[in-house]
Amino acid sequence: MQRNGAVALIFHAVVVTFMLAPLVVICLVAFTPANTLTLPTTQLSLRWFEAVFDHPDFVASFVNSLRLATIAATVSVVLALSAGLAIDRYQFPGRGALNALFLSPLMIPHLVLGVALLRLLALIGATGSFAWLTLCHIMVVMPYVLRLVLAALTGLDRSVEQAALTLGASPWTVFRRVTLPMILPGVTGGWLLAFINSFDELTMSIFITAPATVTLPVRMYMYATESIDPMMAAVSALMIALTAAAMLLLDRVFGLDKILVGQS
């Protein structure tokens, strides 16, 4: 096995430090007892975390984001499974174009999507609707699920499915008892990535949310335009902790290498 040299290790250490340093600083600032964005020097305090939970707008926005991300990720899994099976198993005209269409939201800037969707929702009179906001998020996060589902289906041993069919199992039973368990790591990873991306989405959401459907990232942006205090750091630390916990759980259950890289 080839080992990395000293230069490569130093480079990797610099990159990792550059990526993690802002997160560490934000998490430390969240525990400051001061009223400004400063690092705690004498003691740690939870006052800003308590302020977050005492702020009704932040709590309501968190509930909106949690509900929105859960629904968007779950519906995306159902749609991506159907689309992935059709694209992987069948040859039909426009197969490549359909795959490119489903993945196209990954290539379009969310700023452009936000402006376009705002105009569309205004034309059909659907501005402020939570259902339409959910559909917009589904469109944005579904490609993440589809990519992992297609990767899982590509590495699937079809002989196991054929053996089940030969033994008399119905197509639905084969899918439920054979296919789905074998691609479950990819499906679960796709759901989690879709959930995280929907929960953290700001650029598009800021154009299409209404006062009753403001998500947590949009609420943070609105709050930051008015004042900057350690409560923003506390909210950011909570979001970092939520994302890290989700990724750690996924790694413990399935393994991130198996889900994201495809290693067995």
LOVEX-553991 format. One record per residue: chain; residue number from 1; x, y, z of N, C-alpha, C, O in turn; residue in one letter. Coordinates in steps of 0.1 Angstrom, whole numbers. Example, Ala and Ser with C-alpha at 12.3 -4.5 7.8 and 13.67 -1.06 7.14 Angstrom:
# residues 2
REC vexvo marro   n_u   n_v   n_w  ca_u  ca_v  ca_w   c_u   c_v   c_w   o_u   o_v   o_w milo
REC     A     1   132   -57    78   123   -45    78   132   -33    78   142   -33    85    A
REC     A     2   128   -22    71   137   -11    71   129     0    79   134    11    80    S
This chain:
# residues 264
REC vexvo marro   n_u   n_v   n_w  ca_u  ca_v  ca_w   c_u   c_v   c_w   o_u   o_v   o_w milo
REC     A     1     8   -12     0     0     0     0     9    12     0    18    14     8    M
REC     A     2     6    22    -9    14    34   -10    10    44     1    -2    46     4    Q
REC     A     3    20    49     8    18    58    19    21    73    14    29    75     5    R
REC     A     4    13    82    20    15    96    17    28   101    22    32    98    33    N
REC     A     5    34   110    15    46   116    19    44   128    29    32   131    31    G
REC     A     6    55   134    34    53   145    43    46   157    37    38   163    44    A
REC     A     7    49   160    25    43   171    18    28   169    17    20   178    20    V
REC     A     8    24   157    13     9   154    12     2   155    26    -9   160    26    A
REC     A     9     9   150    36     3   150    49     1   164    54    -9   168    60    L
REC     A    10    12   173    52    11   187    56     0   194    48    -8   202    54    I
REC     A    11    -1   191    35   -12   197    27   -26   193    32   -34   202    33    F
REC     A    12   -28   180    35   -41   176    40   -44   182    54   -55   186    56    H
REC     A    13   -34   183    62   -36   190    75   -40   204    74   -48   209    81    A
REC     A    14   -34   211    64   -37   225    62   -51   227    57   -59   235    62    V
REC     A    15   -55   218    48   -69   219    42   -79   216    53   -89   223    54    V
REC     A    16   -77   205    61   -86   201    72   -87   213    82   -98   216    86    V
REC     A    17   -76   219    86   -76   230    95   -84   242    90   -91   248    97    T
REC     A    18   -82   244    77   -88   256    70  -104   254    70  -111   263    72    F
REC     A    19  -108   241    69  -122   238    68  -128   238    82  -140   242    84    M
REC     A    20  -121   233    92  -127   231   105  -126   243   114  -133   245   123    L
REC     A    21  -116   252   111  -113   263   120  -126   272   122  -129   276   133    A
REC     A    22  -133   276   111  -145   285   113  -155   278   121  -162   285   129    P
REC     A    23  -157   265   120  -167   258   128  -163   258   142  -172   259   151    L
REC     A    24  -151   255   145  -146   255   159  -148   269   165  -153   270   177    V
REC     A    25  -145   280   158  -146   293   163  -161   296   166  -164   302   177    V
REC     A    26  -170   293   157  -184   295   159  -189   288   172  -196   294   180    I
REC     A    27  -185   275   173  -190   268   185  -184   273   198  -191   273   208    C
REC     A    28  -172   279   198  -166   285   210  -173   298   213  -176   301   225    L
REC     A    29  -176   306   203  -183   319   205  -197   317   211  -202   325   218    V
REC     A    30  -203   305   207  -217   303   212  -217   301   227  -228   303   233    A
REC     A    31  -206   298   234  -205   296   248  -200   309   256  -197   308   267    F
REC     A    32  -199   320   249  -194   332   255  -205   338   264  -217   338   261    T
REC     A    33  -201   343   276  -211   350   284  -213   365   280  -221   372   286    P
REC     A    34  -205   370   271  -205   384   267  -217   387   258  -223   377   253    A
REC     A    35  -219   399   255  -230   403   246  -225   406   232  -233   410   223    N
REC     A    36  -212   403   229  -207   405   216  -200   392   211  -199   382   219    T
REC     A    37  -197   392   198  -191   380   192  -176   379   196  -168   383   189    L
REC     A    38  -174   373   208  -161   372   213  -159   358   219  -168   351   223    T
REC     A    39  -146   353   219  -143   340   224  -144   341   239  -140   351   245    L
REC     A    40  -149   330   246  -150   330   261  -136   329   266  -128   321   262    P
REC     A    41  -133   338   276  -119   338   281  -119   333   296  -109   327   300    T
REC     A    42  -129   337   303  -129   333   318  -138   321   321  -134   313   329    T
REC     A    43  -150   321   315  -159   310   318  -168   308   306  -169   316   296    Q
REC     A    44  -174   296   306  -184   292   296  -198   295   300  -201   293   312    L
REC     A    45  -207   298   291  -221   301   295  -230   295   285  -227   294   273    S
REC     A    46  -242   291   289  -252   286   281  -264   296   278  -274   293   274    L
REC     A    47  -261   309   282  -272   319   281  -277   321   267  -289   323   265    R
REC     A    48  -268   319   257  -273   322   243  -281   310   238  -289   311   229    W
REC     A    49  -278   298   243  -286   286   239  -300   287   245  -310   284   239    F
REC     A    50  -300   292   258  -313   294   264  -321   305   257  -333   305   255    E
REC     A    51  -314   316   252  -320   326   244  -326   321   231  -337   326   227    A
REC     A    52  -320   312   225  -325   306   213  -339   299   215  -348   301   208    V
REC     A    53  -339   291   226  -351   284   228  -362   293   234  -374   289   235    F
REC     A    54  -358   304   239  -368   314   245  -373   323   234  -382   331   236    D
REC     A    55  -367   322   222  -371   331   211  -382   324   202  -378   314   195    H
REC     A    56  -394   328   203  -405   320   196  -403   319   181  -407   309   174    P
REC     A    57  -397   330   174  -396   329   160  -386   319   156  -387   312   146    D
REC     A    58  -375   317   163  -365   307   160  -370   293   162  -368   284   154    F
REC     A    59  -378   291   173  -384   278   175  -394   274   164  -394   263   159    V
REC     A    60  -402   284   160  -412   281   149  -405   278   136  -409   270   129    A
REC     A    61  -394   286   134  -387   283   121  -380   270   121  -379   263   111    S
REC     A    62  -375   266   133  -369   253   134  -379   242   131  -376   232   125    F
REC     A    63  -391   243   137  -401   233   134  -405   233   119  -406   222   114    V
REC     A    64  -406   245   113  -408   245    99  -397   238    91  -400   230    82    N
REC     A    65  -385   241    94  -374   234    87  -374   219    89  -371   212    80    S
REC     A    66  -376   215   102  -376   201   105  -387   193    97  -385   183    91    L
REC     A    67  -399   199    97  -410   193    90  -408   193    75  -411   184    68    R
REC     A    68  -403   205    70  -400   206    55  -390   196    51  -392   189    41    L
REC     A    69  -379   195    58  -368   186    54  -372   172    55  -368   164    46    A
REC     A    70  -380   168    65  -384   154    66  -393   150    55  -392   139    49    T
REC     A    71  -403   158    52  -412   155    41  -405   155    27  -407   146    19    I
REC     A    72  -396   165    25  -389   166    12  -380   154    10  -379   149    -1    A
REC     A    73  -373   150    21  -364   139    19  -371   126    17  -367   118     9    A
REC     A    74  -382   124    24  -390   111    23  -396   110     9  -395   100     3    T
REC     A    75  -402   121     4  -408   121    -9  -397   119   -20  -400   112   -30    V
REC     A    76  -386   125   -18  -375   124   -27  -370   110   -28  -367   105   -39    S
REC     A    77  -370   102   -17  -366    88   -17  -376    80   -26  -371    72   -34    V
REC     A    78  -389    82   -24  -399    75   -31  -397    78   -46  -397    68   -54    V
REC     A    79  -396    90   -50  -394    94   -64  -381    89   -70  -381    84   -81    L
REC     A    80  -370    90   -62  -357    86   -67  -356    71   -69  -350    66   -78    A
REC     A    81  -363    64   -60  -363    49   -62  -370    45   -75  -365    37   -82    L
REC     A    82  -382    51   -77  -389    48   -89  -381    52  -102  -380    44  -111    S
REC     A    83  -376    64  -102  -368    69  -113  -355    61  -115  -351    57  -126    A
REC     A    84  -348    58  -104  -336    50  -104  -338    36  -110  -330    32  -118    G
REC     A    85  -349    29  -106  -351    16  -111  -354    16  -126  -350     8  -133    L
REC     A    86  -362    27  -130  -366    28  -144  -353    31  -153  -351    25  -163    A
REC     A    87  -345    40  -148  -333    44  -156  -323    32  -156  -316    30  -166    I
REC     A    88  -321    25  -145  -311    14  -144  -315     2  -151  -307    -5  -157    D
REC     A    89  -328    -2  -150  -333   -15  -155  -338   -15  -169  -338   -26  -175    R
REC     A    90  -342    -4  -175  -348    -4  -188  -341     5  -198  -335    15  -194    Y
REC     A    91  -342     1  -210  -337     9  -221  -349    15  -229  -357     8  -234    Q
REC     A    92  -349    28  -230  -360    35  -237  -355    48  -242  -346    54  -237    F
REC     A    93  -362    53  -253  -358    66  -259  -359    77  -248  -368    78  -241    P
REC     A    94  -348    85  -248  -348    96  -239  -343    93  -225  -345   101  -216    G
REC     A    95  -338    81  -223  -333    77  -210  -322    86  -205  -323    90  -193    R
REC     A    96  -313    89  -213  -302    98  -209  -307   112  -206  -303   118  -196    G
REC     A    97  -316   117  -214  -321   130  -212  -330   131  -200  -329   141  -193    A
REC     A    98  -337   120  -196  -345   120  -184  -336   120  -172  -338   127  -162    L
REC     A    99  -325   112  -173  -315   112  -162  -309   126  -160  -308   131  -148    N
REC     A   100  -306   133  -171  -300   146  -170  -310   156  -165  -306   165  -157    A
REC     A   101  -323   154  -168  -333   163  -163  -334   162  -148  -335   172  -141    L
REC     A   102  -334   150  -143  -336   148  -128  -324   154  -121  -325   159  -110    F
REC     A   103  -312   153  -127  -300   158  -120  -297   173  -123  -288   178  -117    L
REC     A   104  -305   179  -132  -302   193  -136  -302   203  -124  -295   213  -125    S
REC     A   105  -310   201  -114  -310   211  -103  -296   212   -96  -293   222   -90    P
REC     A   106  -288   202   -98  -274   203   -92  -266   213  -100  -256   218   -94    L
REC     A   107  -269   215  -112  -261   224  -121  -266   238  -122  -259   247  -126    M
REC     A   108  -278   240  -117  -284   254  -118  -282   261  -105  -286   256   -94    I
REC     A   109  -277   273  -105  -275   280   -92  -288   282   -85  -298   285   -91    P
REC     A   110  -288   281   -72  -300   282   -64  -306   296   -64  -318   298   -62    H
REC     A   111  -297   306   -67  -302   320   -68  -311   321   -81  -322   327   -80    L
REC     A   112  -307   314   -92  -315   314  -104  -328   307  -101  -339   311  -105    V
REC     A   113  -327   295   -95  -339   288   -91  -349   296   -83  -361   295   -85    L
REC     A   114  -343   303   -73  -352   310   -64  -360   321   -71  -372   323   -69    G
REC     A   115  -353   329   -80  -360   339   -88  -370   333   -97  -381   338   -98    V
REC     A   116  -366   322  -104  -376   316  -113  -388   310  -106  -399   312  -111    A
REC     A   117  -386   304   -95  -397   298   -87  -406   309   -81  -418   307   -80    L
REC     A   118  -400   320   -77  -408   331   -72  -417   336   -83  -429   339   -80    L
REC     A   119  -412   338   -95  -420   342  -106  -431   332  -109  -443   336  -111    R
REC     A   120  -428   320  -109  -438   309  -112  -449   309  -102  -460   308  -105    L
REC     A   121  -445   309   -89  -455   308   -78  -464   321   -78  -475   320   -74    L
REC     A   122  -458   332   -82  -466   344   -82  -476   343   -94  -487   348   -92    A
REC     A   123  -472   337  -105  -482   336  -116  -493   327  -113  -504   329  -118    L
REC     A   124  -491   316  -106  -502   307  -103  -508   309   -89  -517   302   -85    I
REC     A   125  -504   320   -83  -510   323   -70  -507   314   -59  -516   312   -50    G
REC     A   126  -495   308   -58  -492   299   -48  -481   304   -38  -476   296   -31    A
REC     A   127  -479   316   -38  -469   322   -29  -474   320   -15  -485   322   -12    T
REC     A   128  -465   317    -6  -468   315     8  -473   301    12  -477   299    23    G
REC     A   129  -474   292     2  -479   279     4  -468   270     9  -458   269     3    S
REC     A   130  -471   263    20  -461   253    25  -460   241    16  -449   236    14    F
REC     A   131  -471   237     9  -470   226     0  -461   229   -12  -453   221   -16    A
REC     A   132  -463   241   -18  -454   245   -29  -440   246   -25  -431   243   -33    W
REC     A   133  -437   251   -13  -424   252    -8  -418   239    -7  -406   237   -10    L
REC     A   134  -426   229    -2  -421   215    -1  -417   209   -15  -407   203   -17    T
REC     A   135  -426   212   -25  -423   207   -38  -410   213   -44  -402   206   -51    L
REC     A   136  -408   226   -41  -395   232   -46  -383   226   -39  -373   223   -46    C
REC     A   137  -384   222   -26  -373   216   -20  -371   202   -25  -360   197   -26    H
REC     A   138  -382   195   -28  -381   181   -34  -373   182   -47  -365   173   -49    I
REC     A   139  -376   192   -55  -369   193   -68  -354   195   -66  -346   190   -74    M
REC     A   140  -351   202   -55  -337   206   -53  -329   194   -47  -317   192   -51    V
REC     A   141  -335   187   -38  -328   176   -31  -329   162   -37  -321   153   -34    V
REC     A   142  -339   160   -46  -340   147   -52  -328   142   -59  -325   130   -58    M
REC     A   143  -320   151   -66  -308   146   -73  -298   139   -64  -291   130   -68    P
REC     A   144  -297   144   -51  -288   137   -42  -292   123   -39  -283   114   -39    Y
REC     A   145  -305   121   -38  -310   107   -35  -308    98   -48  -304    87   -47    V
REC     A   146  -311   104   -59  -311    97   -72  -296    92   -75  -295    81   -80    L
REC     A   147  -287   100   -72  -273    97   -75  -268    85   -67  -262    76   -72    R
REC     A   148  -272    85   -54  -268    74   -45  -276    61   -49  -271    50   -48    L
REC     A   149  -289    63   -52  -297    51   -56  -292    45   -69  -290    32   -69    V
REC     A   150  -288    53   -79  -283    47   -91  -269    41   -88  -266    30   -94    L
REC     A   151  -261    46   -80  -248    40   -76  -250    27   -70  -243    17   -72    A
REC     A   152  -260    26   -61  -263    13   -54  -269     3   -63  -265    -9   -63    A
REC     A   153  -277     7   -73  -283    -2   -82  -272    -7   -92  -273   -19   -97    L
REC     A   154  -263     1   -96  -252    -3  -105  -244   -14   -99  -240   -23  -107    T
REC     A   155  -241   -14   -86  -233   -24   -80  -241   -36   -75  -236   -44   -68    G
REC     A   156  -254   -37   -78  -262   -47   -73  -261   -60   -81  -260   -60   -94    L
REC     A   157  -260   -71   -74  -259   -84   -81  -273   -89   -85  -281   -93   -76    D
REC     A   158  -276   -88   -98  -289   -92  -102  -293  -107  -101  -304  -110  -102    R
REC     A   159  -282  -115  -100  -285  -129   -99  -293  -133   -87  -300  -143   -87    S
REC     A   160  -292  -125   -76  -299  -128   -64  -314  -125   -66  -323  -133   -62    V
REC     A   161  -317  -115   -74  -331  -112   -77  -337  -123   -86  -348  -127   -85    E
REC     A   162  -329  -127   -96  -333  -137  -105  -336  -150   -98  -345  -158  -101    Q
REC     A   163  -327  -153   -88  -329  -166   -80  -343  -165   -72  -350  -175   -72    A
REC     A   164  -346  -153   -67  -358  -152   -60  -370  -153   -69  -380  -160   -65    A
REC     A   165  -369  -148   -81  -380  -149   -91  -382  -164   -95  -393  -169   -96    L
REC     A   166  -371  -171   -96  -371  -185  -100  -378  -193   -90  -385  -203   -93    T
REC     A   167  -376  -189   -77  -382  -197   -66  -397  -193   -64  -403  -199   -55    L
REC     A   168  -402  -185   -72  -417  -182   -72  -421  -169   -65  -432  -166   -63    G
REC     A   169  -411  -161   -61  -414  -148   -55  -420  -138   -65  -416  -138   -76    A
REC     A   170  -429  -130   -61  -435  -120   -69  -425  -108   -71  -416  -107   -62    S
REC     A   171  -427  -100   -81  -418   -88   -83  -418   -79   -71  -407   -74   -67    P
REC     A   172  -430   -77   -65  -430   -68   -53  -423   -75   -41  -416   -68   -34    W
REC     A   173  -424   -88   -40  -417   -95   -29  -402   -94   -31  -395   -92   -21    T
REC     A   174  -398   -96   -43  -384   -95   -46  -378   -81   -43  -367   -80   -37    V
REC     A   175  -386   -71   -47  -381   -57   -44  -381   -55   -29  -371   -49   -24    F
REC     A   176  -391   -59   -22  -392   -56    -7  -383   -65     1  -377   -60    11    R
REC     A   177  -380   -77    -3  -372   -86     5  -358   -88     0  -349   -92     8    R
REC     A   178  -355   -84   -12  -342   -86   -18  -335   -73   -22  -325   -70   -17    V
REC     A   179  -342   -66   -32  -336   -55   -38  -334   -43   -27  -323   -38   -26    T
REC     A   180  -345   -40   -21  -344   -29   -11  -334   -31     0  -326   -21     3    L
REC     A   181  -334   -42     6  -323   -44    17  -309   -43    11  -300   -38    18    P
REC     A   182  -307   -47    -1  -293   -46    -7  -289   -32   -10  -277   -29   -10    M
REC     A   183  -299   -23   -14  -295   -10   -17  -299     0    -6  -298    12    -7    I
REC     A   184  -302    -6     6  -306     3    17  -296    13    22  -300    24    25    L
REC     A   185  -283     9    22  -273    20    26  -274    32    16  -273    43    21    P
REC     A   186  -275    30     3  -276    41    -6  -288    49    -4  -288    61    -5    G
REC     A   187  -299    42    -2  -312    49     0  -312    57    13  -316    69    13    V
REC     A   188  -306    51    24  -306    58    37  -296    70    36  -299    81    41    T
REC     A   189  -285    68    29  -275    79    27  -282    91    19  -280   102    22    G
REC     A   190  -289    87     9  -296    97     0  -306   105     8  -307   117     7    G
REC     A   191  -314    97    17  -324   104    25  -317   114    35  -321   126    36    W
REC     A   192  -306   110    41  -299   119    50  -293   131    43  -294   142    48    L
REC     A   193  -287   129    31  -281   140    24  -292   150    19  -291   162    20    L
REC     A   194  -304   144    15  -315   153    11  -320   160    23  -324   172    22    A
REC     A   195  -321   154    35  -326   161    47  -317   172    51  -321   183    54    F
REC     A   196  -304   170    51  -294   180    54  -295   192    45  -295   203    49    I
REC     A   197  -295   189    32  -295   200    22  -308   208    22  -308   220    21    N
REC     A   198  -319   201    25  -332   208    26  -332   216    39  -337   228    39    S
REC     A   199  -327   211    50  -327   218    63  -318   230    62  -322   241    68    F
REC     A   200  -307   229    55  -297   241    54  -300   250    42  -293   260    41    D
REC     A   201  -310   247    34  -312   255    22  -316   270    25  -325   272    33    E
REC     A   202  -308   279    19  -311   293    22  -314   301     9  -324   308     8    L
REC     A   203  -305   300    -1  -304   309   -13  -318   308   -20  -323   319   -24    T
REC     A   204  -323   296   -22  -336   295   -29  -348   298   -20  -357   305   -24    M
REC     A   205  -347   294    -8  -358   295     2  -361   310     5  -373   313     7    S
REC     A   206  -351   318     5  -353   332     9  -363   339    -1  -369   349     2    I
REC     A   207  -364   334   -13  -373   340   -23  -387   335   -22  -396   342   -26    F
REC     A   208  -389   323   -17  -402   316   -18  -409   314    -5  -420   308    -5    I
REC     A   209  -403   318     6  -409   316    19  -418   328    22  -416   339    17    T
REC     A   210  -428   325    31  -437   336    35  -435   337    50  -429   328    56    A
REC     A   211  -441   347    57  -440   348    71  -444   336    79  -438   333    89    P
REC     A   212  -453   328    74  -458   316    81  -449   304    78  -450   294    85    A
REC     A   213  -441   305    68  -433   293    64  -418   296    64  -410   289    57    T
REC     A   214  -414   306    72  -399   309    72  -392   298    78  -395   293    89    V
REC     A   215  -381   294    72  -373   283    76  -362   288    85  -360   300    86    T
REC     A   216  -355   279    92  -344   284   102  -333   291    95  -329   302   100    L
REC     A   217  -327   287    84  -317   295    77  -322   309    73  -314   318    74    P
REC     A   218  -334   310    68  -339   323    64  -341   331    76  -338   343    76    V
REC     A   219  -346   326    87  -347   333   100  -334   338   105  -333   350   109    R
REC     A   220  -324   330   103  -310   334   107  -305   346    99  -299   355   104    M
REC     A   221  -308   345    86  -304   356    77  -311   369    80  -305   380    80    Y
REC     A   222  -324   368    83  -332   380    86  -327   386   100  -327   398   101    M
REC     A   223  -324   377   109  -319   382   122  -306   389   121  -303   399   127    Y
REC     A   224  -297   383   112  -284   388   110  -284   402   103  -275   410   105    A
REC     A   225  -294   405    95  -295   418    89  -299   429    99  -297   441    96    T
REC     A   226  -304   425   111  -308   435   121  -298   436   132  -295   448   136    E
REC     A   227  -292   425   136  -282   426   147  -274   413   147  -278   403   142    S
REC     A   228  -262   415   151  -253   404   152  -249   402   167  -242   411   173    I
REC     A   229  -253   391   173  -249   388   187  -246   373   188  -248   365   178    D
REC     A   230  -241   368   199  -238   354   200  -249   344   199  -247   332   197    P
REC     A   231  -262   349   199  -273   340   196  -272   334   182  -276   322   180    M
REC     A   232  -267   341   173  -265   335   159  -255   324   160  -256   314   153    M
REC     A   233  -244   326   168  -234   315   170  -240   303   176  -237   292   173    A
REC     A   234  -249   305   186  -256   294   193  -265   286   183  -264   274   183    A
REC     A   235  -272   293   175  -280   286   165  -272   279   155  -275   267   151    V
REC     A   236  -261   285   151  -251   278   141  -245   266   148  -244   255   141    S
REC     A   237  -242   267   161  -236   255   168  -246   244   169  -243   232   167    A
REC     A   238  -259   247   171  -269   237   172  -271   230   158  -272   218   158    L
REC     A   239  -270   238   147  -272   232   134  -259   223   131  -261   212   125    M
REC     A   240  -247   227   135  -236   219   133  -237   206   141  -233   196   135    I
REC     A   241  -241   207   153  -243   195   161  -253   186   155  -251   173   155    A
REC     A   242  -264   191   150  -274   182   144  -269   175   132  -271   163   130    L
REC     A   243  -262   182   123  -256   176   111  -245   166   115  -245   155   109    T
REC     A   244  -237   169   124  -226   160   129  -232   147   135  -227   136   132    A
REC     A   245  -243   149   143  -249   137   149  -255   128   138  -254   116   139    A
REC     A   246  -262   134   128  -268   126   118  -257   119   110  -259   107   107    A
REC     A   247  -246   125   107  -235   119    99  -229   108   107  -225    97   102    M
REC     A   248  -227   110   120  -221   100   129  -230    88   130  -225    76   130    L
REC     A   249  -243    90   131  -253    79   132  -252    71   119  -252    58   120    L
REC     A   250  -252    78   108  -251    71    95  -238    63    94  -239    52    88    L
REC     A   251  -227    68    99  -215    61    98  -215    49   107  -209    38   103    D
REC     A   252  -221    50   118  -221    38   127  -230    27   122  -228    15   124    R
REC     A   253  -241    31   115  -251    21   111  -246    14    98  -246     2    97    V
REC     A   254  -242    23    88  -239    17    75  -224    19    71  -218    11    64    F
REC     A   255  -218    30    75  -205    34    71  -205    44    60  -211    41    49    G
REC     A   256  -199    55    62  -199    66    52  -191    61    39  -195    65    28    L
REC     A   257  -181    53    41  -173    49    29  -182    40    20  -181    41     8    D
REC     A   258  -190    32    26  -199    23    18  -210    31    11  -213    28     0    K
REC     A   259  -215    42    17  -226    50    12  -221    60     1  -226    60   -10    I
REC     A   260  -211    67     5  -206    79    -3  -196    75   -14  -195    81   -24    L
REC     A   261  -187    65   -10  -176    61   -19  -179    48   -26  -174    46   -37    V
REC     A   262  -187    40   -20  -191    27   -26  -182    16   -22  -182     5   -28    G
REC     A   263  -173    18   -11  -164     7    -7  -172    -3     2  -182     1     9    Q
REC     A   264  -169   -15     1  -176   -25     8  -169   -28    22  -173   -36    30    S
